[in-house]
């Protein structure tokens, strides 16, 4: 699962501000300490409304904060 956090920053004040944080799921390293999977590559999809990511373990996901993709 991919976590999405959106700040409550007012858009007119957000010029150059950080508006959203997208975080991949956790995995365990050989020592057993949880850490986030590394994002290897990412690209805008759905006309710039979502982001497709490839993670270090070969899994992939789509961050769709606007709900632009098809509904399931």
Backbone torsions as a table, in degrees:
resi	resn	phi	psi	omega
1	UNK	NA	144.7	178.7
2	UNK	-106.5	131.2	-180.0
3	UNK	-87.8	140.8	176.8
4	UNK	-127.3	129.3	176.0
5	UNK	-126.5	125.0	179.1
6	UNK	-115.2	129.6	-179.3
7	UNK	-75.8	163.0	178.6
8	UNK	-95.8	20.9	179.7
9	UNK	-61.4	132.7	177.5
10	UNK	-64.8	131.4	-174.9
11	UNK	-59.1	-37.1	-179.0
12	UNK	-70.4	-19.0	175.8
13	UNK	-96.5	-2.5	-171.1
14	UNK	-89.9	8.6	-179.8
15	UNK	-58.7	106.8	-178.4
16	UNK	84.8	6.0	-179.6
17	UNK	-93.5	159.0	177.7
18	UNK	-80.1	119.2	-175.2
19	UNK	-103.7	-26.3	-173.0
20	UNK	-148.8	145.1	174.9
21	UNK	-123.4	126.0	178.5
22	UNK	-114.3	125.0	-175.6
23	UNK	-125.1	132.8	176.5
24	UNK	-74.2	169.0	-179.1
25	UNK	-69.3	171.1	179.9
26	UNK	-88.4	153.2	170.2
27	UNK	-137.9	168.1	178.2
28	UNK	-106.1	136.6	176.1
29	UNK	-86.5	175.3	-177.1
30	UNK	-57.1	-24.9	-179.9
31	UNK	-84.5	-10.3	178.7
32	UNK	92.1	8.7	179.8
33	UNK	-89.2	125.8	178.7
34	UNK	-65.0	139.5	174.7
35	UNK	-149.0	159.7	179.1
36	UNK	-72.8	143.8	172.9
37	UNK	-65.9	146.7	-178.8
38	UNK	-83.1	134.8	174.8
39	UNK	-81.2	118.4	-179.0
40	UNK	-85.8	-41.0	-179.4
41	UNK	-154.3	156.1	178.1
42	UNK	-149.4	149.1	179.1
43	UNK	-148.3	145.3	174.9
44	UNK	-69.9	138.5	176.0
45	UNK	-135.6	174.8	179.8
46	UNK	54.0	45.5	177.3
47	UNK	65.7	31.2	178.8
48	UNK	82.9	14.3	-179.0
49	UNK	-101.2	-8.3	179.9
50	UNK	-146.5	165.0	-178.8
51	UNK	-126.6	127.0	174.8
52	UNK	-96.7	132.0	-177.3
53	UNK	-125.2	146.8	172.5
54	UNK	-111.1	126.8	-178.2
55	UNK	-99.7	163.1	-172.9
56	UNK	-60.8	-24.8	179.9
57	UNK	-91.0	7.9	179.0
58	UNK	92.0	-9.7	177.2
59	UNK	-76.1	161.9	-179.9
60	UNK	-140.5	164.0	179.3
61	UNK	-159.2	168.0	178.0
62	UNK	-124.2	122.4	172.3
63	UNK	-88.6	118.3	-175.8
64	UNK	-128.3	68.4	-174.8
65	UNK	-64.6	-22.6	-179.7
66	UNK	-91.1	-4.6	-177.7
67	UNK	66.6	36.2	-175.9
68	UNK	-79.5	-20.8	-177.2
69	UNK	-77.8	175.2	179.6
70	UNK	-65.0	146.5	179.0
71	UNK	-82.5	143.8	177.4
72	UNK	-104.9	NA	NA
